Amino acid sequence: MEPSKPVKIRAMAYGDLDAIVEIEKEMLGKERPEYWSMKIENSEIRSPLTSLVAEMQGTVVGFIMGDASGWEYGVPNTVGWIDTIGIHPKYQRKGIAKLLFKEMMGNLKTVGVDTIYTLVNWKEWDLLHFFDKMGFRKGDMIQLELKLEE
């Protein structure tokens, strides 16, 4: 479904902090301003073209954060990573995540990225479905975890 009003995609800026905190609160019931402050500061320095927001009528309604990197985790090329994507619940299923992803994908291509990775919780079916629609497939890397006992 296409958005009913024009959507502007632009680079994320520190001034977007309150809107991003609010989107996470609406989506997950959490407020983590310190966490998002650090993430936005890092993205402005490291990868300003891979952390984007979507605005409708001057209001931030969604965001995507990522990075371009190489030689990490045994990956031999410059690759892109999608770290987080969040769309305010009122604006979900309107094509905004797709617009953000397509813009990020174009930005990553301009810096030589030919592969994008992300991690998704197996139980997040909507997110898995979104990435499937964007063309993602199961990759060759395996995520491992170790629970540390208290």
C-alpha positions in Angstrom: 0.0 0.0 0.0 1.4 3.4 -0.9 1.4 6.3 1.6 -1.6 8.6 1.3 0.6 11.7 1.7 4.1 12.6 0.3 7.0 11.0 2.2 10.3 12.7 2.5 13.3 10.5 3.1 16.4 12.3 4.5 19.5 11.7 6.6 18.9 11.1 10.2 20.0 14.0 12.5 20.4 14.4 16.2 17.2 16.5 16.2 15.3 13.4 15.4 16.0 11.8 18.8 12.7 12.6 20.4 10.7 11.2 17.4 12.8 8.0 17.3 12.3 7.5 21.1 8.6 8.0 20.6 8.4 5.5 17.7 10.2 2.8 19.8 7.8 3.6 22.7 4.8 3.1 20.5 6.2 -0.1 18.9 7.8 -1.8 21.9 6.6 0.1 25.0 10.2 1.1 25.9 11.9 4.5 26.2 15.7 4.5 25.8 16.8 8.1 25.0 20.4 7.5 26.1 20.7 4.5 23.8 19.2 6.3 20.8 21.3 9.4 21.5 24.5 7.3 21.3 23.3 5.5 18.1 22.4 8.8 16.3 25.7 10.4 17.3 27.6 7.4 16.0 25.6 7.3 12.8 26.2 11.0 12.1 29.9 10.4 12.3 30.3 7.0 10.8 27.6 6.5 8.2 25.3 9.5 7.7 23.8 8.1 4.4 22.8 4.8 5.9 20.7 6.1 8.8 17.6 7.7 7.4 14.2 9.0 8.6 10.9 9.2 6.8 8.8 12.4 7.3 5.2 13.1 6.5 4.1 16.7 6.7 7.2 17.5 8.8 6.7 14.7 11.3 9.2 11.8 11.5 7.1 8.6 11.1 9.8 6.0 10.6 13.6 5.4 10.5 16.2 2.9 9.3 19.7 2.6 10.7 22.6 0.8 9.2 26.3 0.9 8.3 28.8 0.0 5.6 31.7 -2.0 6.8 34.3 -4.5 5.6 36.4 -7.3 7.0 34.4 -7.7 10.1 33.0 -11.1 11.2 35.1 -12.7 8.5 33.2 -11.0 5.7 35.8 -10.2 2.9 34.1 -7.3 1.2 32.5 -4.0 1.9 29.0 -4.9 3.0 26.0 -3.1 4.3 24.2 -3.8 7.6 20.7 -3.0 8.6 20.7 -2.5 12.3 17.2 -1.2 13.1 14.0 -0.3 11.3 11.1 1.3 13.0 7.8 2.7 11.7 5.3 4.4 13.9 2.3 1.9 14.2 -0.1 4.5 12.7 2.0 4.5 9.5 2.8 0.8 9.2 1.8 -1.1 6.0 1.8 2.0 3.9 5.1 1.4 2.1 7.2 3.7 4.3 9.7 0.9 5.3 10.1 0.0 1.7 10.9 3.6 0.8 13.5 3.8 3.6 15.0 0.5 2.5 15.3 1.4 -1.2 16.9 4.8 -0.3 19.4 3.1 2.0 20.1 0.4 -0.6 20.9 3.1 -3.2 23.2 4.9 -0.8 25.0 1.7 0.0 25.5 0.9 -3.7 27.2 4.3 -4.1 29.9 3.3 -1.6 30.6 0.0 -3.3 28.4 -2.3 -1.2 27.0 -5.3 -3.1 25.6 -7.4 -0.2 23.4 -6.3 2.8 23.1 -8.3 6.0 20.7 -8.0 8.9 19.6 -10.1 11.9 16.0 -10.9 12.6 14.4 -12.6 15.5 12.8 -15.8 14.2 9.5 -15.0 15.9 9.1 -11.6 14.2 7.1 -12.8 11.3 6.1 -9.4 10.0 9.7 -8.3 9.8 10.8 -11.6 8.2 8.1 -11.2 5.7 9.2 -7.6 4.9 12.8 -8.6 4.4 11.6 -11.5 2.2 9.7 -9.1 0.0 12.8 -6.9 -0.2 14.7 -9.9 -1.7 16.6 -11.1 1.4 17.3 -14.8 1.7 18.9 -16.9 4.4 22.7 -16.3 4.3 25.7 -18.5 4.9 26.5 -17.0 8.3 25.2 -18.6 11.5 24.3 -16.5 14.5 25.6 -18.1 17.7 24.8 -17.2 21.3 26.0 -18.1 24.7 23.9 -17.3 27.8 26.1 -16.0 30.7 25.0 -17.3 34.0 24.7 -14.8 36.9 
